[in-house]
Amino acid sequence: MSRQLIRDLHQTLPAGASLLIIDSDGTLLTVRRNGVQPLDPAQDDDLLPFIDQGHFARYLIGNAATSDTNPTNATYKLGIVAAHRGFTPHAHGTEHFVFSTGYAACGLYDAERDAIVTVPLQPGMMLHIPAMMPHTFNNRADQPLVLLIANTGMGLDHEDYAITAAKAEARAQHAHAHYHDYEPAVDFAKLAAVLRRMEQTLPHLQAHHRLTWRERVALRLRWLASQLEHGASI
């Protein structure tokens, strides 16, 4: 993983968002606005003993006490994004984690800077997006992109799973009505304006749609490696 890329991500990420990087040598790094931290059992209180000595686990959703009497309300799914396609900008009513197996780009709204930033994702990166942070994903490659997505407590049919600009505008017109505890604190008119701004801005950003030449070479090398692993003749 490029050290320059990690430094750029450290400066780009909005407050509250974080990126977990699984490097090719097995190193785990957590990148946030305030710095880069290796996952170190000696320093990270979130790393717990994992079955046998020398193994560790870090919960993303739930905790070690999760059980049938102390359940965790969460969903986990694989998402398949078509080549060079993306999602309509939206916000979720809960936090979620997105693990990318390919080359993606995530547009995030940074409220502190009032800016739309692009976070490039490569295979082995997992992005944490806080609840109600406007965002979108794009597949930058010419093949399908597989994502592993974990949400706290909302399935696709939930009315707050993906709040688009149109939905936010409708709620802004009925500000007196809300159905969930967080909604009184949400300015849906502002949310709608940010999402419309993302709709207009992101399609014109080359970084949101294209692979770098290094990534194109790496993609080909990954294909060659997979053929070698599968025993195919190349």
N, C-alpha and C positions, 0 to 999 in steps of 0.2 A: 504494500500500500504506500502510495506516495506521501512523504512527510509534508510536502507542500500542499497536497490536497487536504490533509488533516488540519494544517494551519488555516487554510482557507475556510474549511467547514467550521472551525472554532470561532472564526470571526463572523460567519454568515448566519449561524443558527439563531433564531429568535429565543428570547428568554422563555424557559419552560419546556422547550423542545430539546431532545437529546438524540444522539446517534450512537449505536453500539456497532463497532467495527470488529468483525472476525477476520483477522489477517491470515494469510496463507501459511504462516508458521505457527498458527494456533493462538497467537496473542489476541487478547480481548481488550479493546479500548473503549471507554465511554467519553464521547465528545460533547461538551456543553459550551454555552456562551462564556462561562467563567474558567474554562480550562479543559485539559485532556487528562484523563485518569486511567491508568492501566487497572484492570481487575486483578487485585492482589489479595489473596486470602489473609495476609497479615495486616492489611490496612482497610479492607472493605467489609464493614459489618453486615452488608447485605448477602455476602457469600456464606452459605451454610454447609455443614458437612453433608455429603451426599452418599449414603449407603455405606461405602467403604472408606478407609483411611486414604487420604490423598486426593479424593474426589470432592468437588464442591458444586453447589447449585445456587442459582440466584432467581428468586421469584419475580416475575413480571406482573402477574395478576394473581391474587390470592396469597397465601402464606403457608408456613409449615403446619399451621393448625387447621387448615381447610379439611372438612369432613362432611358426612351427611347431615350432621347437626350444626355445622358451621360452614355452609356452602359458599362458593364464590359464583357470583352472577356474571358469567363471561361467555363469549362465543369465540370460536376459532374456525377459520376457513381458509381455503386456497382461493386466490383470485387470479384469473387469467386475463391479461390485457392484450388486445390485438396489437400487431406490429405498427409502430409509429402512430399510435392512438393514445388518447388520454381521457380523463374524467372531467365532467363539468365541475368547476370549482364549488366547494361545499364545506360545511362544518358538521362535526358530529356532536351529539349531546353528551358523549362520554369520551374519555381518553382512549387511545388505541395505539397498538404497536404494529408496524409493517416491516416484515423481513423480505428483502429483495433477493431473488436468485439470479437476476440479470441486471441490465443497464436501464435505469429509470431516472427520472428527475421529479422532484417534489417541489412545487411552488408553495411557499408558506407566507402568511401575512405576519409581519413583525409589528405588533401594535406599538411598542416603545419607539420604534424608528419611523412608524407610519410608512413602511416600505414592504414591497413584495420581493422576496428573495427566492432564489433557486438553489436547492440542495441536490447535487448530483449523487445518485446512488449507484453503486457497483455491486457485483455479487458478494454476498456475505455481510451486507450492511443492514442494520435494523433501526428504523426511525421511530421514536416515541413522539406522538403528537397529543398535546393536552386537549381537553374538552373545549369545544367551541372555537378552536383556532382554524381560521379559513385556510384551505389548502386544496391542492389537486395533484394527481400523479400522471406522468406521461411515460410511455414506453419509447425509449430512444433507439431501439434496435429494430432490425427488419425481421424479427422472429417473435413469437408470443413471449410475453413476460409473465412468470409465475411469482405471485406474492403470497406470503403466509401472513394472515391478518388476525390479530387478537383484539377484541373489543370488550370493554366492561359493560356487559348487560344489555346490548341492543342488537337484535337481528335485523336483517335487511328490510323486513316489513314494518319495523318500528317507525313511527312518524318523525322521530328525531335522529334516525340513523344517518341521513344525509340531507342537511338543510341547504338547499340551493338558494340562489338569489331570488328566484320566483317565490319560493316558500317563505323566505325571510320578509319579502315585501308584503306578502299576504298577512303575515303575523304582525308586521308593523302597523297595518291598518286596523288591527284588533288588539291593540296593546293591553287592553284591560283583561283579556282572556289569556290564561296560561294553564298548563297541565302538569308542569314539572317544577320542582323546587328551584332550579337554577334560572328559570325563565325570567322572573322579575328583574334579574340583574343584567339581562341581555338587551342591548339596544339593537333591535332587529332592523331598524332603518339604517343604522351604521353598518351592521353586518351585511345587509343587502348591497349597500354602496361599495363595500370592499370586494364582495364577490363579483359584482359587475365590473369593477376595475380589473380584477384578475382575469375575467373572461376576455376583456379587451387587450390586456397587456401580454399575457403568457403565450398566445399563439405566435407572436412575432419574435420571441426570444430563441435564437439558434441553440443556445445551451440547453433549452428545454426539449429539443427534438433530435439532436445529432450526437453521434459518438465522436470522440476525439480519435486521432489516428492511432494513438497508443491503445485505446480501448478496442478499436477494430482489430488490431494485431492480437491483443489479449483474447478477444472473442474467438479468433481463429485457433489460437493455441489451446484454448479450453476445449474446442471441438476435437482437436487432434488428441488431446489428453484423454477425452472420453472414448475415442476410438481405440486408443491403446488399452485403456482399462477394460473395455468390452471384448478385447481380443480380435478386433477387426483388422483386416489387412489394409494399410494406408500407403 
